[in-house]
Amino acid sequence: MKSNKIGKLVLSGIMTAAFAFASCSDWDDMESANVIQPNIKEQNPELYAQYLERLKTYKDSDHKLVYAWFDNSEKVPFNRAQHLSEVPDSVDVLALMHPDNLVESELAEMANLKKEKGTKVIYSIDFDAIKLIYDTRAKEQPAPAEGEESTFPDFTTFMVDSIGHALSLVQEYQYDGLSIAYLGKSMLHLTAAEKKAYIESQNVFMGMVKTWLERNTDKLIAFEGKPQNIIDKSFLEKCNLILLPATTIKNQYELSYNLSLAAVEGVPTDRFGIKVSTTSLDESDKKTGYFADGSRALPTAAQWIMSAHEGYTIKGLGIDNISTDYYNPALVYRHSRQAITTLNPSLKK
């Protein structure tokens, strides 16, 4: 079934009105304990059940995918923006930015998203983040006393321990899969020693991921980064989406240029996506969530995805830190919803 036909069934006029009503009331962080706002789930459970079934049917259809990264660092939410349940229903995959130490309320909302709305919940394992943590800690280590050896582990040992723990979270918290983040770099100008170390660390990192994937074939896997820098690109065939980073992009024309750089031999060209950030809550920050030309990254990326791309298939959009897009007096998650509607025009929420 085509997504445009399904999308018309996903939200009727009454659902749109109901969620618009809810978004206005959600704007106030101060909630009275004596006032309970009605919602469509309580007013018409049968209609809401039909909506959820159509929503899951839509997510199983052929459409542009939307992955969203959610900041779940606040374990005792004090406003609606900090609840997983408030993310737009039409988000296909929700990635938690803090995947460990989940509390009971997070687990409950996570289970509800998966069961009722068909939303997949994943998290990222980021090679460059692991390397940055290691380098930072290494610099902070005091020099060993004369005649003694440092007890600080080498990077490979540190990485293996970090990745092993990160992979264990999938089963511990019943995640639906992973996103593997790796920027890497070109080896053209590396010295022989640098090249050797680079290849070894990448092989260890990707080797652990591949071994895990072979044992967990039912799990969703995505890639975010620069696929042209992956040595053994066969892993990418198993990825549902290959998200290219766009946080330093100047304009939409550079999106096309980066796409051409990524589309090297061995990289599947039928599952590309673009990952951009929402804007900052700090109004003085005019860089986060914007391209260098001043345009807002989220709508620009969505429009670019829907333009013609000869030889490539742009399959989806990644929205980094979607939580900050919640705050809008007219409609919560306004820019994210608009981007989703641009990607899947028949969808109203």
Beta strands, then each sheet from edge to edge (+ up, - down):
strand 1: 65-70
strand 2: 93-96
strand 3: 120-126
strand 4: 177-182
strand 5: 220-225
strand 6: 242-245
strand 7: 272-277
strand 8: 314-320
sheet 1: 1+ 2+ 3+ 4+ 5+ 6+ 7+ 8+ 1+
end
